[in-house]
Amino acid sequence: MKISIRRSRRAATAVALGSVLALTATACGDDGSGSAGDKGGEGSGKGEITFWDNNGGVRTDIWKQIIADFEKKYPDIKVNYVGIPAASAQSKYDTAIQGGGLPDVGGVGTAMLAEVAVQGALEPLDSRVEKSALNGRLSKNLLDSSRAAGGGDTLYQVPTSANNGTLWYRTDLFEKAGLDAPTTWSKFYSAADKLTAKGKNAFGFTIRGGEGAIAPALDAVYGQTGITSFWNGDKTTVNDPKNVAALEKYVALYKKDTPSADVNNDFTKMVAQWDSGTIGMLSHNLGSYQDHLKALGADKFRGIPNPTQDDGTRVQVSNPVDGLSLFKSSKNKAAAWKFIEFALSAEENSKFNESAGQVPANTDAAKDAWIQQAEPTKLAAEALNGTGTKIVQLPYYLPDWNTISKADNEPNFQKLLLGKMTAKQFLDTLADQLNAAQADWKKNHG
Amino acid sequence: MITKDAGTIAPAAPAPAAEEPRPTLQKTRRAWDEVPRWQIYLPLSVYLLFTLVPFYWILLFALRPAGSTSLVPWPMTFDHFDKVWTERSFGTYFQNSVLIALATLVLTTVVALAGGYALARFDFRIKRGFMLALLCSQFVPGALLLVPLFQIFAKLQMINSLGSVIIAETVFQLPLSMILISGFIRNVPYSLEEAAWVDGCDRFKAFRIVVLPLLRPGLIAVGSFAFVHAWNHFLFALMFLSDQGKQTIPVGLNTLMSSDSVDLGALAAGGIIAAVPVVIVFAFIQKWLITGFSAGAVKG
């Protein structure tokens, strides 16, 4: 009896184990449909395509308008819109690259382009752009930034918009204090001092000390020193002695002319603090224009490109460029490309950027009247396309860039603000990591 | 109110010199009553203030007009609620979240009840190993299993279906729920079930009539835990659902923040919409929840 019970138990265990293994094998035996390994196909140019918006929610309405226009023009193509929260877009793409379910078209900013491209998920777009009506109508600077961010000479993203570092300042406070607009770094530091009255809870500047602090700090550093290249051969210029001195001067503003809570500022807190308090200046980008407009009204503030050197030389770091990518796994690339072309047409690109408050990538769209009326966008477009502007290209192409510029060094930047690290130590650490990442990247790219 | 002298009990015999007498409950209560009221209420008030300020901040942003810097929500506006509920589809997200959370609650409770009963009442060879496996599964973060789960649901044609999120949430809730329920069942004397069997009940009927009613606090504790977790969980809904019409409240809240700007009024209104059901659930079940957890804690 005991033996038969044992046998039946063993049989049950074997069946259970077999079932588990079969289920696991079935799951692991995915054919890769919609994942990075799938080659996809051109398709008929009709039918359904899926579009992932990497800034879902805030841009949902404008994308739905563009999709409605597209479906009106191409009634045999249906676009399924999927809005993804901006903060989770990278992880959603990563999961789909590994597990399947990638879209046909997706919004992929330059900040995440290298990581998506390096996994083989994106279709090269150079030849499609060359044969398209878009050829010659897209900003050359932005196309260069997109190519550089993809990790080489291949275009994996058609740029839709450019953002730009913007110095927002309170015109009412400046007028009251009899100060000039902070167009140069000297005027900026002088205004930060004069507008600070700690007893009255008034500060000249709010510095970004929390999440996302590295890029604005580098913008301020290169803007002051005028060093125009991120690399000198295989070594980064980030810890150049001039940059060290500039960073020392910049972080010395903390607590002297800024609130002490700034050490934890991400852009949300920083913008909210500026919009609701008595702080003279804020360094962010064009994206917060609508927030300032709602909070302060049009007459109390201005947004100008970051300050120049005293002789008017403008050096700034490259900002992330938004764009659309075509996924290799798409089984309907012809229809997906039609959608990208349509979204980048002058009319639609203008509509999108007017809503997003950014600079259009389509050069015809960039001439539209709304840009002339929106001063911060107009000035940003002039700065971006101005012949005198030197842009230091940040290495978005390094797969480790996001880790280095966020998880690895944001805590160090906070230590720097709190005086637990020197500017030289901070920049040397950053430089070591960047040099190692660049060497690694070069080794893998010949 | 007990006065200082009232209720003093003279010791019947002197205690041994080496042993300190243990304080009686009565003495402890008396000592507590001697503490001035302000020493109790002041720290509690400070703590309450500290806890409530963030809630006030959310209410303030949700109820005052956009751009206002007033510290009181006046003039009051419900524009932010209207915006998130209608323009930003929070009405739909709310329905989806309710559906997912309720289904997770029911599935988790039913399966945990069956599993917990088996763990409490039966002895089988791999029981200790199974309990250990249940405990260890708590250390595996959901993010680690995203890709395999995604592939399994894709094979089952369940991507972009609320069912995938309900199953994933239930599976992740089950280990802890089973352990808790088995603890509650062990606290119910086995002799009660045996008595029911003697009276002619089969095992299931005895469980339904005798054991189940005694498990109410435990079931409420486990069910509320499952509901709240499924209500707040962001990752599975983000990864397994694509249609805007199938998204949940936590994903909706995240879409109120773009990479460059945040509508704080809408975010605060969305936060209140997300918090209200959880607050209501806890307000109703608070009594049973405490009983449930403490019952499970006595004998594990």
Chai-1 contact restraints between the chains, C-beta under 6 A:
chainA,res_idxA,chainB,res_idxB,connection_type,confidence,min_distance_angstrom,max_distance_angstrom,comment,restraint_id
A,T26,B,K155,contact,1.0,0.0,6.0,A-B,restraint_1
A,A27,B,Q151,contact,1.0,0.0,6.0,A-B,restraint_2
A,A27,B,I152,contact,1.0,0.0,6.0,A-B,restraint_3
A,A27,B,K155,contact,1.0,0.0,6.0,A-B,restraint_4
A,D30,B,Q151,contact,1.0,0.0,6.0,A-B,restraint_5
A,N55,B,S258,contact,1.0,0.0,6.0,A-B,restraint_6
A,N55,B,S259,contact,1.0,0.0,6.0,A-B,restraint_7
A,G56,B,T255,contact,1.0,0.0,6.0,A-B,restraint_8
A,G57,B,T255,contact,1.0,0.0,6.0,A-B,restraint_9
A,G57,B,L256,contact,1.0,0.0,6.0,A-B,restraint_10
A,V58,B,S258,contact,1.0,0.0,6.0,A-B,restraint_11
A,V82,B,S242,contact,1.0,0.0,6.0,A-B,restraint_12
A,G83,B,T255,contact,1.0,0.0,6.0,A-B,restraint_13
A,P85,B,N254,contact,1.0,0.0,6.0,A-B,restraint_14
A,P85,B,T255,contact,1.0,0.0,6.0,A-B,restraint_15
A,A86,B,S258,contact,1.0,0.0,6.0,A-B,restraint_16
A,A86,B,S259,contact,1.0,0.0,6.0,A-B,restraint_17
A,S88,B,L238,contact,1.0,0.0,6.0,A-B,restraint_18
A,T95,B,L146,contact,1.0,0.0,6.0,A-B,restraint_19
A,T95,B,F150,contact,1.0,0.0,6.0,A-B,restraint_20
A,T95,B,M239,contact,1.0,0.0,6.0,A-B,restraint_21
A,Q98,B,V147,contact,1.0,0.0,6.0,A-B,restraint_22
A,G99,B,V147,contact,1.0,0.0,6.0,A-B,restraint_23
A,G99,B,F150,contact,1.0,0.0,6.0,A-B,restraint_24
A,G99,B,Q151,contact,1.0,0.0,6.0,A-B,restraint_25
A,G100,B,A154,contact,1.0,0.0,6.0,A-B,restraint_26
A,T268,B,V262,contact,1.0,0.0,6.0,A-B,restraint_27
A,A272,B,L264,contact,1.0,0.0,6.0,A-B,restraint_28
A,S276,B,T69,contact,1.0,0.0,6.0,A-B,restraint_29
A,N285,B,D260,contact,1.0,0.0,6.0,A-B,restraint_30
A,G287,B,D260,contact,1.0,0.0,6.0,A-B,restraint_31
A,G287,B,S261,contact,1.0,0.0,6.0,A-B,restraint_32
A,S288,B,D260,contact,1.0,0.0,6.0,A-B,restraint_33
A,S288,B,S261,contact,1.0,0.0,6.0,A-B,restraint_34
A,D291,B,S261,contact,1.0,0.0,6.0,A-B,restraint_35
A,K294,B,A66,contact,1.0,0.0,6.0,A-B,restraint_36
A,K294,B,G67,contact,1.0,0.0,6.0,A-B,restraint_37
A,A295,B,G67,contact,1.0,0.0,6.0,A-B,restraint_38
